[in-house]
Amino acid sequence: MKNLTKTLTAFAFMLTAFAATAQSENSYIGKARGFAHDCLNDYQGYRITASVQETAICIVSGSLHQVTFTATPDCQPNVPCPAVAILVATVEFDCDGNPYLLSCGGFPTE
């Protein structure tokens, strides 16, 4: 019985950690979408996907993150469609979770 309790406790902890990570990634993606709005507007009619990477660990606490947006053609079913992914935007976040650098299509913006 003790082993079952330990196993269930460990499983609950893992689920909580996974949910916190997913929530955190969604938060970064939401902030990045707002920050990269002008870059993303040029790709209406494309399927935009986002990915979050942890790029470094901060000295005091937290970590640096990068959100990358890519676009693929949003093709109709049963129609030939090119398998191409286009780098649309990259947003860099500081240790406090604030966006500070935007690159549209791989080029830094002022």
N, C-alpha and C positions, 0 to 999 in steps of 0.2 A: 504494500500500500504506500509506503514511503517513496518508493521509486516512481510510482504513478504520480504522486503529488509533485515530486521534483520535476518529472518530465512535463507535466501540465504547466507548472510554473515557468519553466524554461521556454516552453512553446508560447505562452502568453507574453513573456518578455520579448521574444523574437517578433511576434506580431506587432507589438507596440512600437518597437524600434523600426520595423519596416513601414508602418503607417506614418511615423514621424518623418522618415526619410522621404516618403512619397509626398507628404504635405509640404515639406521643405522644397522639393523639386518643383511642385506646382506653384509655389510662391515665387521662386526665381523665374519660372517661365512667364508668369503673369506680369511681373515687373519688367522683364525683358521685352515682352510684347509691346508694352506701353512706351518703353524707351526706344524701340526699333520700329515704331509705327510707320514712319516715312519710308523706311526700307521695305517693309512688308507690303505696303500699298501698291507697289509696282508689280506685284505678283498675284493680282486678282485672277481667279480662274485656275490657279495652281493649288495643289495640296501642300500646305506648309506643315512641316514637322519640326519639333524642337527637342533638343537633348541637352542635359545638364552634366557638366563635368566638374569635379573638384580639382583645381589646378595646383593648389599649394595650401599648406597649413600656416595659419597666422601665429605670431610669437605669443601674444597674450591669450587669445581665444578665437575660435571660429576657423574658417578657411576661406580661401579665394575660390570663386566659382566662375564658370564660363557657360553661357547658354548659346547654342548654335542653332540657327534656323536654316533649313534647307527646303527647297521647293521641287516638287515633281509634277509632271503634267497630270491633270485630273481628267483622265480619259473615260469615255463611255464604255460600257461592257461590250465585249465582242468586236472591238475596233482596235486595229493595230496602234500601239502606243510606244513611243520611245522610252527606253529605260535610262533616263537621265536624271541626276540629282544636281541641283544648282545651289551653291552656297549663297544664301540671301543676306544673312546678317550674323554677326557675332557680338555678344554683349558680355563685357567683363564686369564682375562684381568685386567690391572691396571686402575687407574683413567684417564690416558691419552689415553686409548684405545690400549695399547701395550700388546701383549701376554707375560706372564712371567712364567706360570707354565703349564706343560703338563703332563697328566696322560694317559698312554696307557692301555686300558682294566681295568681301575680302579687303576692302580699302578703308582705312581709318577716316572718320568724318570729324570735322572741327566742331 
